[in-house]
Each structure stands twice: as structure tokens, then as C-alpha cells.
Amino acid sequence: MKASKTTFFLFAGMAASLGSLALAQTAGQKQSKSKRTQRPPVVQKVTPPKPAAAPVEEVAAPVVEVLAPAPVATPEPTPPAPITDEAARASLKAGTAASATGDLRQAELAYRAALTLAPPGEPGDAVAWEASKRLGFLAFEKRDPRSAETFFGAEAVLARRLYFSGKISPRAFADSVQRFASATGSMGRSGESAALSFYAQEIKSRAQAEVSSQLLNRDTNDPADSVGNVRVAASGLCVVGRDPILKDRVSCEDEEGARGEALALQARQIKASAPPPPTKAEREAKEAKNKGKGG
């Protein structure tokens, strides 16, 4: 009995040893398995905090004073060329130089400028008279009879004005009228051309008669002056009104006066040159003579 108890305790001890060994092995396997399956810890990267920004001082915006826009300076207009006799004559000289070189366009512009620059009224008539004559010659060179009549008509009107104020000679006046007559004839108005030609000749002949009367100390006797006034029908044509540049220098009334004077002088001369009407005795003698021939 005692031996069986001892054997029992031996078996029980061995069983306990084996059990503890098994438990230890099982625990070791579990621990190794847990080590194999356990993941390494995730190391989080710690971002160091950004340094706090320095406090921004609020700067007050500068006060901009809005000023009214400065007035824009208007450029001064270019003053026109001075209207003086010297400026007009300088333009005439430039036109003559251009015409001498064959530059008719530049010459025409210069002569027109002379008409514009000539002082208004009587002080500028002499330059305007010369410029009109040059423009008339240029028109003839360009074979423009219409413009030639226009400017030679203005020349004649201005020459008449200058002649009666004692500024030009009778011959210069007559030459201007003759040019006007030629230009009018080239336009086909032969009646007026003839009257103007007669007017030009009459100006010369009367000037010569005046000189003779002074030399001979006797009065001139022109039969046409005793005829008196005659009525003439002048056409309503106004050639000087064709070009606006002449409007402040000559007028249609001036031209009408020159034409009317030429026609009236021609009519008086024709009437004065005609034989006087027969007297009563002459008419009776002529009738008796005609009766004798008839019987």
C-alpha cells in the first residue's frame, strides 16, 4: 500500500512536470507566434510647429488727394500772313520767278496769294491790278480763254479805277482795256470786243489830244462830247464774278460800269461821225432832182 502511494506520487510528479513543460512550450509557441504576427510600431513624423508670424502692423493707406485735371493748353493758331503791300509784292516777285522757270502752277499760287495779301481798298489796287494781269497771261498760256477773260476783266476794272485816281498812265489803262477786248473776242462776243477796242483807242487818242492842247495852249474839240448821253444796252454778263478770289477786290457793278462806258463812248463817236441830217433846202433840191429824172 505504501509502495503504491509512492508510485502514485511519482507518476503524479512526472505528470505535473510534463504538464508544466507542455504549458511552457505552448506558451513559448504562442509568444513566438505573437512576436511574428506583431507589426512594428508606426513612427509618426512629427512636424515641428511653424514659428508664429510676426504681427503685421496695420499701416494706414496714404491719402491720395485727387486733383482736378490741369487744363490742356490749346495751341496758339498760326497767325495769318500779314496783309501788307510788301508781302503782296514779295508774292508777286515769287510768282515771276516761278513763271520764268516754267513752274506755272507755283506761279499761279503766288499770284493768287498776292491778290489775297494786297491791302483792301485803294492801297492794294495797284498790286491786285498787276496780279490780275499776270493771272490772265497764265490763263492764255494754259489755253483757258474763260479764265483769261475773267482776270483781264478784273485788270481792266482795276486799271480804270487807278487811272481816274491818277495812279497809272493813260497808255497803261488803254493796254488793260485792250487785253480785256481780246479776251472777250476769244469767247465769241465780237460786239462787246469791238466796243472795248474802240474804248482803248479812244483813251489813247484823248490822252494825246490832251497833251497837244497843253502844248498848243488851246482847248480840245472832240465831236463825240457834243453828242451828249446815249442809251446803250449792256449785257448782264459778269466775268469777274467767276472766281471767288476777286469778290473782295472788284464787283459786277464795277465791270458793268466799264462795259457801259465803252459802249456809250462808241455810240457817241458813231453818232458824231455820222453826216448831219440834210436841211430843208437840201431835201427839196433832192426831191426836185428826183422828179426831173422821173419825168
Number of C-alpha atoms within 10 A of each C-alpha: 6 7 8 9 10 11 12 12 12 12 12 12 12 12 12 12 12 12 12 12 12 12 12 12 12 12 12 12 12 12 12 12 11 11 11 9 9 9 8 7 6 6 6 6 6 6 6 6 6 6 6 6 6 6 6 6 6 6 6 6 6 6 6 6 6 6 6 6 6 6 6 6 6 6 6 6 6 6 6 7 11 12 15 17 19 15 17 27 22 17 24 26 16 18 26 20 15 18 18 11 9 11 13 18 12 16 25 22 17 25 29 22 21 30 27 22 24 26 22 16 10 14 12 20 23 21 22 31 23 19 28 26 23 23 24 28 18 21 21 15 12 12 11 13 20 17 22 30 26 24 30 30 30 31 31 28 29 26 27 24 20 20 17 12 10 10 13 15 14 22 17 18 23 25 19 23 31 22 25 29 27 20 24 25 19 15 13 10 13 14 12 20 25 19 21 29 22 20 24 24 17 17 19 18 15 14 15 14 16 15 13 14 14 12 9 10 9 10 11 14 10 12 13 17 12 11 14 11 12 12 10 14 9 15 10 10 11 15 21 26 17 14 11 9 14 19 12 11 23 20 17 17 13 19 23 18 15 21 25 20 17 24 25 21 23 22 19 20 19 13 15 17 11 9 8 8 8 10 9 9 9 11 12 12 12 13 11 12 11 11 10 9 7 7 5
